[in-house]
Amino acid sequence: MPPLVHEIEAQKVERQPSASSDSILSDMHKADNIAENGGAQVDADQELLQRQYELAQLDRTSKANWEMIKKLTVCGVAFLNDAYDMFAINIVAMILGFVYYNDAAGSAQNTVPKKWDTLIKIAVQVGCLLGQLIMGRLGDKVGRTTVYSAGLMIAIITTIASAFSSSMVRGFNVFIVLFIWRLLLGFGIGSDYPLTATIVSEYASVHNRGKLMAAVFSFQGFGNVLAPIVSIIVLACFAQSIDHDVQNLDYVWRIIIGVGCIPGVSTLYWRLTMTDSERFQHVNDHALSPSDESTTVDAESEKLLAQQASTGSASPAPEEPGARETALAIPEEVHPRRVKTFVQYFSEWRHLKVLLGTSIAWFSLDVAFYGINLNSSIVIGAIGFAGDIRADRPSRYIIRNCLGNIIINILGSVPGYWISVFTIERLGRVRIQLLGFAALTVLYLVLGFAYHQILDKSSGAFIFVFSLAQLFQNFGPNVTTFVIPGEVFPTRFRSTAHGISAAMGKLGAVAAQGGFLQLKDIGGKDEWINRLLQIFALFMFLGFLVTFWIPESKGKTLEEICDEREEYY
């Protein structure tokens, strides 16, 4: 081994811990063999293996403790809160129709016009899209927990402001004001997706990482059920006054929205006192800029050459032929690998296809997921829980719709979440996603081509098929599209890449709400729903195809999944 490489190796060995895993030890031996053969990257390899050893230690020492329980609680409540805020707008939009359009004539009575209904429902989705991109990037740059706390404070303030929305004397009406506040609310909610995923994935151990991430996300199902439950309670308290004067519903919708800040406020202190994971801190500590790395190595090489010159000047040792040339060439070749930028990393197809796979899969899912769930009144009407909006008492009509919401979620949505939680470490993420997309493709085709036949002959059969679709949304891509991006990208880009994937999902929600569902009344009220379901089936098939671009992450460390060596050049 040339003298310079030998001395650098000796210094590295002195800094290494006495024990490591078998695989990392094997890699270290390989690095030694490379050094003996004159390999130029040995110093960089040893530093990389050292970091891998330290990160592997984090995985082995990760275990349940109070700190982890606190973080999981905060993250779970975050998704409960987010789902409540996003899906309560279905009920609020219904109430606003009674409050502001009670005196309208004909079919417009008690119904919010389509343009305002779309505006207030789409607001959070647009805000989420922006929040996921911006806050996701800041999560990698500033720190996970700092941005996570900021997102919650934005959500709390804007939720309270939304509850006090009203029309201006001159200018915006209540719907535009509500749109603005819910847009900002969505921005705060958007931070929860990339940051919750990265926080949980970086704290959890290899063997329960997927389960914990899925469990945290599954609190979304409880939020979906909590919104109609709270609405029923508030409506029951105001029932007599509402039936006496429908304008008393103005209190009800404001209370329903305002309750949405309670879960966030209850966990605000815990979120403010959270610290970034050791893995994130460790990666940041080693992410020197290229100029810093070059300066450090050049100084070390010059020092070693100076030591060789001073010790060898009195009695120079005989040289073998070519030894001098080799020794002089080594300092120029031995240099640590530079860290790739985001653009450099994803400019390579093998990495870009993973980001495209997670993004397109999430986009495809949310076209159908939000297209159905943000317009649950369509399905509730189809199964007979809607009632008559003009003939029924307002309180009875709204309560029946809330009960329909609860039934839909309990039959399919909530069980689907928890089936994923208990099977994700056995079946794997990719297999569950493929299964879910395949099942949804078939079910939406059945509903799309036999919509009227099934609904006319048996509402029970329609409820069964629709609930089955809800089940496979959550025992399938709705959970896995959240989990996978939190695992398959390097720590330095994890929050950013997850934010991009999630933002593509929200783009799908916006496309469904602002585009596809505007077509549902072509040929008559709800006459085009069967065509929409057929379109949703095509998107499910697209999601199935792009899933093959995504690697399986079950049973692997975060560093093994994306191969840390790929982050350097």
C-alpha positions in Angstrom: 0.0 0.0 0.0 1.5 3.5 -0.9 2.6 5.4 2.2 0.1 8.2 2.0 -2.9 5.9 1.6 -1.6 3.7 4.5 -1.4 6.7 6.9 -4.8 8.0 5.9 -6.3 4.5 6.4 -4.5 4.2 9.8 -6.1 7.5 10.9 -9.6 6.3 9.8 -9.2 3.0 11.6 -8.4 4.7 14.8 -11.6 6.8 14.6 -13.8 3.8 13.9 -15.8 2.1 16.7 -14.8 -1.4 17.8 -17.9 -3.1 16.7 -20.2 -2.9 13.7 -22.7 -5.1 11.8 -21.5 -8.0 9.7 -22.5 -6.3 6.4 -20.7 -3.1 7.2 -17.6 -4.9 8.3 -17.6 -6.8 5.1 -17.8 -3.6 3.2 -14.9 -2.2 5.2 -12.8 -5.2 4.3 -13.6 -4.6 0.6 -12.5 -1.0 1.0 -9.2 -2.2 2.5 -8.7 -4.5 -0.5 -9.3 -1.6 -2.8 -6.8 0.4 -0.9 -4.2 -2.4 -1.2 -4.8 -2.3 -5.0 -4.3 1.4 -5.2 -8.0 2.4 -5.1 -8.3 6.2 -5.2 -11.7 6.5 -3.4 -10.7 4.5 -0.2 -10.9 7.5 2.1 -14.4 8.4 0.9 -15.5 4.8 1.1 -14.4 4.5 4.7 -16.2 7.8 5.7 -19.3 6.5 4.0 -19.2 3.2 5.7 -18.6 4.9 9.0 -21.8 7.0 8.5 -23.7 3.8 7.5 -22.5 2.1 10.7 -23.7 5.0 12.9 -27.1 5.2 11.1 -27.4 1.4 11.5 -26.8 1.9 15.2 -29.8 4.3 15.3 -32.0 1.6 13.8 -30.9 -1.0 16.3 -31.4 1.3 19.3 -34.8 2.6 18.2 -37.4 1.4 20.6 -40.7 2.5 22.1 -40.2 5.2 24.8 -42.1 8.2 26.0 -40.5 10.5 23.4 -41.6 8.2 20.6 -45.1 7.8 22.0 -45.4 11.6 22.3 -44.3 12.1 18.7 -46.7 9.4 17.4 -49.5 11.0 19.3 -48.7 14.5 17.9 -48.5 13.1 14.3 -51.7 11.0 14.6 -53.7 13.9 16.0 -52.4 16.1 13.2 -54.0 13.8 10.6 -57.2 13.5 12.6 -57.3 17.3 12.6 -56.5 17.6 9.0 -59.2 15.2 7.9 -61.7 16.9 10.1 -60.9 20.3 8.6 -60.9 19.0 5.0 -64.1 17.0 5.0 -66.2 19.0 7.4 -66.7 21.4 4.5 -69.2 19.0 2.9 -71.5 19.5 5.9 -70.7 23.2 6.1 -71.5 23.8 2.4 -74.9 22.1 3.0 -75.6 24.4 6.0 -74.6 27.5 4.1 -77.3 26.7 1.5 -80.0 27.0 4.2 -78.5 30.1 5.7 -77.9 32.2 2.5 -80.3 30.7 0.0 -83.3 29.9 2.0 -85.4 32.4 0.1 -84.2 31.3 -3.4 -86.9 30.1 -5.9 -87.4 26.6 -7.2 -84.5 24.1 -7.3 -82.0 26.8 -6.1 -83.7 27.0 -2.7 -81.4 25.9 0.2 -78.6 25.1 -2.2 -75.3 26.9 -2.6 -74.6 27.7 -6.3 -72.1 25.4 -8.0 -69.4 28.1 -8.4 -69.4 29.0 -4.7 -69.7 25.3 -3.6 -66.7 24.4 -5.8 -64.7 27.5 -4.6 -64.9 26.7 -0.8 -64.4 22.9 -1.3 -61.3 23.4 -3.5 -59.7 26.0 -1.3 -58.0 23.7 1.1 -56.7 21.5 -1.7 -55.0 24.4 -3.5 -53.5 25.6 -0.2 -52.3 22.1 0.6 -50.6 21.8 -2.8 -48.6 25.0 -2.1 -47.9 24.1 1.5 -46.6 20.6 0.6 -44.2 22.0 -1.9 -42.9 25.0 0.1 -43.0 23.6 3.6 -41.7 20.3 2.4 -38.6 22.0 1.0 -38.2 24.1 4.1 -38.3 20.9 6.2 -35.1 19.7 4.5 -33.4 23.2 4.7 -34.6 24.6 8.1 -35.5 21.5 10.1 -38.4 19.1 10.4 -39.8 20.2 13.7 -39.4 23.9 13.2 -41.5 23.9 10.0 -43.9 21.4 11.5 -44.7 23.7 14.4 -45.1 26.7 12.1 -47.6 24.7 10.0 -49.8 24.0 13.0 -49.8 27.6 14.2 -50.9 28.7 10.7 -53.7 26.1 10.7 -55.0 27.1 14.2 -55.1 30.8 13.3 -56.8 30.3 10.0 -59.3 27.8 11.4 -60.5 30.4 13.9 -60.5 33.1 11.2 -62.6 30.8 8.9 -65.2 30.4 11.7 -65.7 34.2 11.7 -66.0 34.6 7.9 -68.7 37.0 6.8 -69.6 39.2 3.9 -68.2 42.7 3.5 -70.5 45.7 3.2 -68.8 46.4 -0.1 -66.6 43.8 -1.7 -66.2 40.1 -1.0 -69.1 37.9 0.0 -68.9 35.3 2.7 -67.8 32.6 0.2 -64.8 34.5 -1.1 -63.7 35.4 2.5 -64.1 31.7 3.5 -62.1 30.7 0.4 -59.2 33.0 1.4 -59.0 31.7 4.9 -59.4 28.1 3.9 -56.7 28.5 1.3 -54.3 29.6 4.1 -55.6 26.8 6.3 -54.7 24.4 3.5 -51.2 25.8 3.4 -50.7 25.0 7.1 -52.3 21.5 6.7 -50.0 20.9 3.7 -46.9 20.9 5.9 -48.2 17.9 7.8 -47.9 15.5 4.9 -44.2 15.6 4.1 -43.1 16.4 7.7 -45.2 13.8 9.5 -43.9 11.1 7.1 -40.3 12.1 7.5 -40.4 12.5 11.3 -42.0 9.1 11.8 -39.9 7.3 9.3 -36.6 8.7 10.7 -37.6 7.8 14.3 -39.0 4.3 13.8 -37.1 1.1 13.6 -36.8 -1.0 10.4 -39.3 -3.6 11.6 -42.2 -1.3 12.5 -41.5 1.8 10.4 -44.3 1.0 7.8 -46.8 0.0 10.5 -46.2 3.3 12.5 -46.4 5.5 9.5 -49.6 3.8 8.3 -51.1 4.0 11.9 -50.4 7.7 12.1 -52.0 8.3 8.7 -54.9 6.2 9.6 -56.1 8.7 12.1 -57.4 10.5 9.0 -60.3 7.9 9.1 -61.2 9.0 12.6 -61.2 12.6 11.4 -63.6 11.7 8.6 -66.0 10.2 11.2 -65.5 12.9 13.8 -66.7 15.7 11.5 -70.3 14.4 11.1 -70.4 13.3 14.8 -69.6 16.8 15.9 -72.1 18.2 13.4 -74.9 16.0 14.8 -74.1 17.0 18.4 -74.2 20.7 17.5 -77.3 20.4 15.4 -79.1 18.5 18.3 -78.3 21.4 20.6 -79.8 23.9 18.2 -82.5 21.7 16.7 -85.6 23.6 18.1 -84.2 27.1 17.4 -83.2 26.0 13.9 -86.6 24.7 13.1 -88.1 27.9 14.4 -85.7 30.1 12.5 -83.4 28.6 9.9 -81.0 31.5 10.3 -79.8 30.0 13.6 -77.8 27.6 11.4 -75.4 30.4 11.1 -74.1 29.6 14.6 -73.9 25.9 13.8 -71.5 26.0 10.8 -69.2 28.4 12.6 -69.0 26.1 15.6 -68.4 23.1 13.4 -65.4 24.8 11.8 -64.2 26.3 15.1 -64.1 22.9 16.8 -61.4 22.0 14.2 -58.8 24.0 16.1 -59.2 22.1 19.4 -57.0 19.0 18.5 -54.2 21.2 17.2 -54.3 23.5 20.2 -54.2 20.4 22.5 -50.9 19.2 21.0 -49.3 22.6 20.2 -46.9 22.5 23.2 -45.7 19.0 22.4 -45.1 20.0 18.8 -43.2 23.1 19.8 -40.9 21.0 22.1 -40.1 18.3 19.5 -36.6 17.9 18.3 -35.3 16.7 15.0 -34.3 13.1 14.7 -30.7 12.0 15.2 -30.6 10.7 11.7 -31.5 14.1 10.2 -29.0 15.9 12.5 -26.4 13.3 11.6 -26.8 13.8 7.9 -26.8 17.6 8.2 -23.5 17.4 10.2 -21.8 15.4 7.4 -23.3 17.5 4.5 -20.2 19.7 4.0 -20.1 21.8 0.9 -17.8 20.7 -1.9 -15.4 23.6 -1.2 -15.2 22.7 2.5 -14.6 19.0 1.7 -11.8 19.9 -0.8 -10.1 22.3 1.6 -10.2 19.7 4.4 -8.7 16.9 2.3 -6.1 19.1 0.7 -4.9 20.2 4.1 -4.7 16.7 5.4 -2.8 15.5 2.3 -0.3 18.3 2.4 0.3 17.7 6.1 1.0 14.0 5.5 3.3 14.8 2.6 5.2 17.3 4.8 5.6 14.6 7.5 6.9 12.1 5.0 9.4 14.7 3.6 10.7 15.6 7.1 11.1 12.1 8.3 12.6 10.8 5.0 15.1 13.6 4.2 18.0 12.3 6.4 18.2 8.8 5.0 15.9 8.3 2.1 14.8 4.7 1.6 15.4 3.0 -1.7 12.5 3.3 -4.1 11.0 0.7 -6.3 10.5 1.6 -10.0 7.4 3.8 -10.4 6.9 4.3 -6.7 7.6 8.0 -6.8 5.1 8.6 -9.6 2.4 6.6 -7.7 3.0 8.5 -4.5 2.8 11.9 -6.3 -0.4 10.9 -8.1 -2.2 9.8 -5.0 -2.9 13.2 -3.5 -4.6 14.3 -6.6 -6.9 11.2 -6.8 -7.8 10.8 -3.1 -10.7 13.1 -2.5 -14.1 12.7 -0.8 -17.1 12.3 -3.0 -19.1 15.4 -3.4 -22.7 15.4 -2.3 -25.1 15.5 -5.2 -27.6 18.4 -5.4 -31.3 17.7 -5.7 -31.2 18.3 -9.5 -28.1 16.1 -10.0 -29.6 13.2 -8.0 -33.0 13.2 -9.8 -31.5 13.9 -13.2 -30.6 10.2 -13.3 -33.5 8.1 -14.6 -33.1 5.4 -11.9 -33.9 8.0 -9.3 -36.3 10.1 -11.3 -38.6 7.2 -12.1 -39.1 6.6 -8.4 -40.2 10.2 -7.9 -42.4 10.0 -10.9 -43.9 6.7 -9.7 -44.8 8.1 -6.2 -46.1 11.3 -7.7 -48.3 9.9 -10.5 -49.6 7.2 -8.3 -50.7 9.7 -5.7 -52.2 12.0 -8.4 -54.2 9.1 -9.9 -55.5 8.0 -6.5 -56.7 11.5 -5.4 -58.6 12.1 -8.6 -61.0 9.4 -7.4 -60.5 9.7 -3.6 -61.4 13.4 -3.4 -63.8 13.3 -6.3 -65.9 10.9 -4.3 -65.3 12.1 -0.7 -65.6 15.8 -1.3 -69.0 15.2 -2.8 -70.3 12.6 -0.5 -73.8 14.1 -0.7 -74.1 12.5 -4.2 -73.5 9.0 -2.8 -75.6 9.7 0.3 -78.5 10.7 -2.0 -78.0 7.6 -4.0 -78.3 5.3 -1.0 -81.4 7.2 0.4 -80.0 9.2 3.3 -80.3 12.6 1.7 -84.0 13.3 2.2 -85.9 16.3 0.6 -83.9 19.5 0.9 -87.1 21.7 0.5 -89.7 19.6 2.3 -87.8 18.2 5.3 -87.0 20.2 8.4 -83.5 21.7 8.1 -82.2 19.9 11.2 -83.6 16.5 10.2 -82.2 16.9 6.6 -78.7 17.7 7.7 -78.6 15.1 10.5 -79.6 12.4 8.0 -76.8 13.4 5.7 -74.3 13.3 8.6 -75.5 9.8 9.5 -75.0 8.7 5.8 -71.4 10.0 6.0 -70.8 8.0 9.2 -72.2 4.8 7.6 -70.1 5.1 4.5 -66.9 5.7 6.5 -67.5 2.9 9.0 -68.4 0.3 6.4 -65.4 0.7 4.2 -63.0 3.6 4.9 -62.0 3.1 8.5 -61.5 -0.7 8.3 -59.4 -0.3 5.2 -56.9 2.0 7.0 -56.4 -0.5 9.8 -56.1 -3.5 7.6 -53.2 -1.7 6.0 -51.6 -1.0 9.4 -51.6 -4.7 10.4 -50.6 -6.1 7.1 -48.1 -3.6 5.7 -45.0 -5.2 7.3 -46.1 -8.7 6.0 -47.3 -7.9 2.5 -45.1 -5.0 1.8 -45.9 -1.5 0.5 -45.7 -2.2 -3.2 -47.9 -5.3 -3.1 -50.6 -3.6 -1.1 -50.6 -0.6 -3.6 -50.8 -2.9 -6.6 -53.6 -4.9 -5.0 -55.5 -1.7 -4.2 -55.2 -0.1 -7.6 -56.1 -3.4 -9.3 -59.2 -3.8 -7.1 -60.3 -0.2 -7.6 -59.9 -0.5 -11.4 -62.3 -3.4 -11.4 -64.8 -1.9 -8.9 -65.0 1.5 -10.6 -65.5 -0.2 -14.0 -68.4 -2.2 -12.4 -69.9 0.9 -10.9 -69.3 2.9 -14.0 -70.9 0.5 -16.5 -73.6 -0.8 -14.3 -74.3 2.3 -12.2 -78.0 2.7 -13.0 -78.7 -1.0 -13.2 -77.3 -1.7 -9.7 -78.8 1.4 -8.1 -82.3 0.8 -9.6 -82.4 -2.9 -8.6 -80.8 -2.9 -5.2 -79.5 0.0 -3.1 -78.0 -2.6 -0.8 -75.8 -3.9 -3.6 -74.8 -0.4 -4.6 -73.7 0.3 -1.0 -71.8 -3.0 -0.8 -69.8 -2.3 -4.0 -69.2 1.3 -3.1 -68.0 0.4 0.4 -65.7 -2.2 -1.1 -64.2 0.5 -3.2 -63.7 2.6 -0.1 -62.1 -0.3 1.6 -59.5 -0.8 -1.2 -58.8 2.9 -1.3 -57.4 2.7 2.2 -56.3 -1.0 2.2 -54.3 0.1 -0.8 -52.9 3.3 -2.4 -54.4 5.9 0.0 -52.1 4.6 2.8 -49.1 3.4 0.7 -48.8 6.6 -1.4 -48.2 8.4 1.9 -45.8 5.8 3.4 -43.6 5.0 0.4 -42.3 8.6 -0.3 -41.3 8.8 3.3 -38.9 5.9 2.9 -37.5 5.7 -0.7 -35.7 9.0 -0.9 -32.4 10.1 0.7 -32.6 11.9 4.1 -31.4 15.2 2.6 -34.2 15.2 0.1 -36.9 13.2 1.9 -39.2 16.0 2.9 -38.9 17.8 -0.4 -39.5 14.7 -2.5 -42.5 13.6 -0.3 -43.9 17.1 -0.6 -43.7 16.9 -4.4 -45.4 13.5 -4.4 -48.1 14.8 -2.0 -48.6 18.0 -4.0 -49.2 15.9 -7.1 -51.9 14.2 -5.1 -53.6 17.5 -4.3 -53.3 18.5 -8.0 -55.4 15.4 -8.7 -57.9 16.5 -6.0 -58.1 19.9 -7.7 -58.5 18.4 -11.1 -61.4 16.2 -9.8 -63.2 18.9 -7.9 -62.6 21.8 -10.4 -62.7 19.8 -13.6 -64.3 16.3 -13.7 -67.0 16.8 -11.2 -68.3 19.9 -13.0 -69.4 17.5 -15.7 -71.6 15.4 -13.4 -74.9 17.1 -14.3 -74.5 16.7 -18.1 -77.9 15.4 -19.4 -79.6 16.1 -16.0 -78.8 16.1 -12.3 -76.1 13.5 -11.5 -76.7 11.8 -14.9 -72.9 11.8 -15.8 -71.7 10.1 -12.6 -71.4 6.7 -14.3 -69.0 8.3 -16.9 -67.0 9.9 -14.1 -66.6 6.5 -12.4 -65.3 5.1 -15.7 -62.8 7.9 -15.9 -61.7 7.2 -12.3 -61.1 3.5 -13.3 -58.7 4.7 -16.0 -56.7 6.7 -13.4 -56.6 3.6 -11.1 -55.1 1.6 -13.9 -52.5 4.3 -14.5 -51.6 4.2 -10.8 -51.2 0.4 -11.1 -48.8 0.7 -13.9 -46.5 3.4 -12.4 -46.3 1.4 -9.1 -43.8 -0.9 -10.9 -41.3 2.0 -10.9 -41.2 2.0 -7.1 -38.9 -0.2 -5.1 -40.1 -2.3 -2.1 -38.9 -0.8 1.2 -40.1 -3.5 3.6 -37.5 -4.8 6.0 -34.7 -2.4 4.8 -33.1 0.6 6.5 -33.6 4.0 5.0 -30.0 4.0 3.7 -30.4 0.5 2.1 -33.5 1.5 0.3 -32.0 4.4 -1.6 -28.3 3.3 -1.4 -26.4 6.2 0.2 -23.6 5.7 -2.3 -25.9 7.1 -5.0 -25.9 10.5 -3.2 -22.3 11.1 -4.0 -20.1 11.5 -7.1 
